[in-house]
């Protein structure tokens, strides 16, 4: 792995929240910054357009959702935007609350968004992607919602978590609450839904799973250190990886066993917070993540480092793969990097 190009500056270190990760498809690279700018780049690193979200003291921290013609993203000014992918013009926008820090997702032409208010409180919203019409708003969560929501198509439910130390489910049709479950600590991580099971970690250092339909607790896996990433699931669904401040952990999702761990140098380090991803290779799933503060590594299924490259800065989001390249939006003034990623 080696850098093809790096664009700086992008972020400037405003706010301690996880930074926006790039969204990438065949039309280009779309990424937000904590300065309030949202930008599109081509694959040579040339800026195509930029859009400014006014009155957003912390800028963009969520990752955009893409369809064929538009890019959808929420800002810390509480407004959700639909932008034209060709020129960045606003197709529509809707003010939902005081801040949007979590990433949205799209299903069947509708967007699902976690919204925050300064009270502090929050709710989920469903929006028609065509025109920005709000279909429903869920009841108040009781605290900020930082966790990016997820959907179970089989159950017809949308899941998220909040600073009330709980996870919850609402009906995807009308936003009606279905269940709430204790999460042990503040839940700020992306929800992962796999085979009718909801997975999430919390700030108490425990990875938990819940029945998607009922919310009944299934597994509790203490991992040590604050959990600060979503769970990435292998292609066969049998295992997953998640990171804490202390280690990157491989988990058997069938019985909750910790299969192996890669412990970060120096023990607990609060600066290591990001989301690892799975890389489907010809013979086995690999894991892309950090092996030190500023070192991006590719791990095999035995937690061995098989490739690595240095980074100019830490990153707190999620690496994105498109073709043979990895795209990273880094913290501080590390910028946006394209890293060549080829394995045999």
HUHUDA-V215106 format. One record per pair of residues at least 24 apart in sequence whose ideal C-beta (glycine too) atoms are under 6 Angstrom apart, sorted by sequence separation. I is the first residue (numbers start at 1). J is the second residue. D is the distance in Angstrom with one decimal. If there is no record, write none. Layout:
i:I j:J d:D
i:I j:J d:D
This chain:
i:35 j:59 d:5.2
i:53 j:77 d:5.7
i:120 j:144 d:4.7
i:245 j:269 d:6.0
i:34 j:59 d:4.1
i:124 j:149 d:6.0
i:245 j:270 d:5.4
i:33 j:59 d:5.6
i:74 j:100 d:2.9
i:161 j:187 d:3.0
i:201 j:227 d:3.1
i:223 j:249 d:5.3
i:265 j:292 d:5.6
i:32 j:60 d:2.6
i:116 j:144 d:4.9
i:96 j:125 d:5.6
i:181 j:210 d:5.4
i:114 j:145 d:4.2
i:288 j:319 d:5.4
i:51 j:83 d:5.9
i:138 j:170 d:4.8
i:159 j:191 d:4.6
i:199 j:231 d:4.7
i:80 j:113 d:5.8
i:167 j:200 d:5.7
i:243 j:276 d:5.7
i:30 j:64 d:5.0
i:181 j:215 d:4.4
i:114 j:149 d:5.6
i:207 j:242 d:6.0
i:221 j:256 d:4.8
i:241 j:276 d:5.1
i:179 j:215 d:3.3
i:51 j:88 d:4.6
i:112 j:149 d:5.1
i:138 j:175 d:4.2
i:219 j:256 d:4.1
i:7 j:45 d:5.5
i:49 j:87 d:5.8
i:94 j:132 d:4.5
i:136 j:174 d:5.5
i:139 j:177 d:5.9
i:192 j:230 d:5.6
i:49 j:88 d:3.7
i:65 j:104 d:5.2
i:72 j:111 d:5.8
i:74 j:113 d:5.9
i:92 j:131 d:5.9
i:136 j:175 d:3.8
i:159 j:198 d:5.2
i:161 j:200 d:5.7
i:192 j:231 d:4.3
i:194 j:233 d:5.1
i:5 j:45 d:4.3
i:20 j:60 d:4.9
i:23 j:63 d:5.8
i:61 j:101 d:4.9
i:62 j:102 d:5.9
i:63 j:103 d:4.3
i:92 j:132 d:3.8
i:147 j:187 d:5.4
i:190 j:230 d:3.5
i:20 j:61 d:5.5
i:23 j:64 d:4.2
i:25 j:66 d:5.4
i:30 j:71 d:5.0
i:62 j:103 d:4.5
i:65 j:106 d:5.1
i:147 j:188 d:5.7
i:150 j:191 d:3.8
i:152 j:193 d:4.9
i:189 j:230 d:5.4
i:201 j:242 d:6.0
i:248 j:289 d:5.5
i:262 j:303 d:4.7
i:274 j:315 d:5.8
i:21 j:63 d:4.4
i:146 j:188 d:3.9
i:147 j:189 d:5.8
i:148 j:190 d:4.2
i:154 j:196 d:5.8
i:274 j:316 d:5.4
i:277 j:319 d:5.8
i:15 j:58 d:4.1
i:20 j:63 d:5.6
i:23 j:66 d:5.3
i:150 j:193 d:4.8
i:225 j:268 d:5.5
i:260 j:303 d:4.4
i:271 j:314 d:5.9
i:273 j:316 d:5.0
i:275 j:318 d:4.0
i:14 j:58 d:5.7
i:17 j:61 d:4.9
i:102 j:146 d:5.8
i:107 j:151 d:5.5
i:232 j:276 d:5.4
i:101 j:146 d:5.9
i:103 j:148 d:4.3
i:228 j:273 d:4.0
i:230 j:275 d:5.0
i:232 j:277 d:5.4
i:235 j:280 d:5.3
i:102 j:148 d:4.4
i:112 j:158 d:5.5
i:114 j:160 d:5.6
i:229 j:275 d:4.1
i:232 j:278 d:4.9
i:241 j:287 d:5.1
i:235 j:285 d:5.5
i:234 j:285 d:4.7
i:155 j:212 d:4.6
i:27 j:85 d:5.5
i:155 j:213 d:4.8
i:152 j:212 d:4.4
i:17 j:101 d:5.8
i:21 j:317 d:3.6
i:24 j:320 d:5.2
i:19 j:316 d:5.4
i:21 j:318 d:4.5
i:18 j:316 d:4.5
i:19 j:317 d:5.0
i:22 j:320 d:5.0
i:24 j:322 d:4.1
i:29 j:327 d:6.0
i:31 j:329 d:5.2
i:18 j:317 d:5.7
i:24 j:327 d:5.5
i:22 j:327 d:4.3
i:31 j:336 d:6.0
i:1 j:307 d:5.2
i:2 j:309 d:5.8
i:22 j:329 d:5.5
i:1 j:309 d:4.2
i:21 j:329 d:5.8
i:20 j:329 d:5.9
i:19 j:329 d:5.6
i:19 j:331 d:5.9
i:13 j:332 d:4.9
i:9 j:333 d:4.7
i:8 j:333 d:5.8
i:10 j:335 d:4.8
i:10 j:336 d:5.1
i:8 j:335 d:3.4
i:7 j:335 d:5.0
i:6 j:335 d:5.1
i:7 j:336 d:4.6
i:6 j:337 d:4.5
i:5 j:338 d:5.4
i:3 j:337 d:5.5
i:4 j:338 d:4.5
i:3 j:339 d:5.4
i:4 j:340 d:5.4
i:1 j:339 d:5.4
i:2 j:340 d:5.6
i:1 j:341 d:5.6
